[in-house]
Amino acid sequence: MIRIDLPRFGRFAAWRDAARQLAGNRIAAGDVTWADDDSPAELFGADPLPPPGPHPVAATRDFLSLAQTVASHSDPERWALLYAALIRLQDDRGFIANPADPLTDRLSRMGKSVRRDIHKMHAFVRFHELPGNGPRRSFGAWFEPEHLILEAGAPFFARRFADMDWLIATPEGIARFDGTITYAPPAPRPDFPADASHTLWQTYFANIFNPARIKTDAMRSEMPRKYWKNLPETALIPEMLADAPRRVQAMREAGASEAPAFAARVTARIRQLPDNSPPETLEAARDQAGRCTRCDLCHAATQTVWGKGDPAAPLMIVGEAPGDQEDLQGRPFVGPAGQLLHRTMDQAGLDPARIWMTNAVKHFKFTPRGKRRIHQTPNAGEVRQCRWWLDLERRLVQPKLTLAMGATAAFALTGDRSPLTPRRGTLETTLDGGPVLITWHPSLILRLDPRQAQDAQAQFAADLTQAARLLAA
Ligand code: URA
C-alpha cells in the first residue's frame, strides 16, 4: 500500500502530479491511500512516490475539470474516487461521459454540490470594513461553506474587489488578498466590527422584499438557514414576514400604479400597420422604420431611432444601437457616448452639419434591472435584420466615406465579425462597395480604466482626424 499525503492548499495540483506518476506505473487504485491531513505526525506516514512509470497517462480535459471541482468536496474518499476514475480512463475513455455509470454519477453529483457551494459563497460572503490607515480600504468576512472551497471560491472576490484588501476566514483556512491571494491555516473565528455596509445590506434587502410574493420554501432554498447567522439582512426576515399581510392589504387598497409614459408610446407604435413599399426618401424611410417589426427588439424599445444629420453628407458615422437616452429622445448619440463623440469630432475638425449619424441597429436592446434598463449588445440576427434599414439609408445618403464605430457597426457594414483590435485605424470595404474606416466605439472608451481610456481616446481622435483628411483629399 502506498500512502500519499496532500498539502492543505494546492491540493488538486499535488493530487494530479502524484496521480499521474502512480498511473504511469499502473498502480491499482486499491493499492493507494490518500490523506490530506497536514499534521506533522501524519506527514511522517507518507511514502515516496515511485519513479516515473513506463505507461503513458491520458486524461480528457472534461475529466480534469471535473476532478478539479471534486477536489474541493469534503468527502475524504474523493481522492481515491478520482484516482480510480483516472485508472479506468486509461482503458475506457468513454465511461466518464456516461451518466448511468455509478462512478461518473457519484463524481458528477459531488461536482454539482461543490459548484452550488461556491455559488452560495459568492452570494453570501458579507464583508465588514476593518480599521486601518493603509492606502487601500480593508475588509474581512467569516464564511462557513459545506465543502473545502476556499481556494476555488476566493479568486472571484479578487476579480470583483481588486481595489481593496480583504480576507475571508473559514473553518478550512484563511484567504488574504492585497493584490495577490495567499492562503493560511485556519484561526479562531475573528470578531469583526459591525459597520455601515451592513445597514446598506439591510436597506437593500428590505427594498427588494416583495410582501405579495412570499414563498418561504423558495426563500429557504435560495438562502439556506445555515448561512443566516452570518448574514446581516436575515435579522429582518421574521419582522418582514409578520408585517407582510398588512403591506399586501395596503397595496390592494392603493390600486394599480400608472404604467410609465413610454409604455403608451410602445403600444401605440405596435398597433400601427406595417408598410412594406420601398421608400424613396429619407423621410419616408424614417416613417416606415418607425413601424418596423423585423425583429423582437421593437417590442420593448420606446421607438425606432433613425439617423440624423445632412441627407447628402459625405461622411456617414455608424454606431451600434441607441442607448437609454437615445431611446427616450428618439435621436442617436445624445447620451454620454454621443457627447464624447461630439467632443472628439470637434477636436478633429469634423462638422456635424455635414455628417449623417446612425446606428447599425435602430432599436434599444436592454435588460431591465429594477428601474434601470441595462444596455445589451444586439446579436448577429438582429444586426442582419436591421441591415435592411442601414442599406436603405446608405442608398439614399450615398456617403463618400463611412466611419464604423465598434465591432457591431464593423460587422453590419462589412459582414466581417473578426476582432476589432487589428482592424482599428484601417480602411476596409463595405458590403455595398464603399470605403469604411474602422474605429473604437466611444462607449468602450467610457468603460475602460483611466490609463487604457487615455490611449484608446487618442486612437479614436486620430481616426476621426484621418477621416477628416480623407474627406478633404
Ligand atoms: N451608442 C451607439 O452606438 N449609438 C447611439 O446612438 C448611442 C450610443
Residues whose N, C-alpha, C, O or C-beta is under 5 A from the ligand:
A	BS01	URA	G319 E320 A321 P322 G323 E326 P332 F333 A337 N359
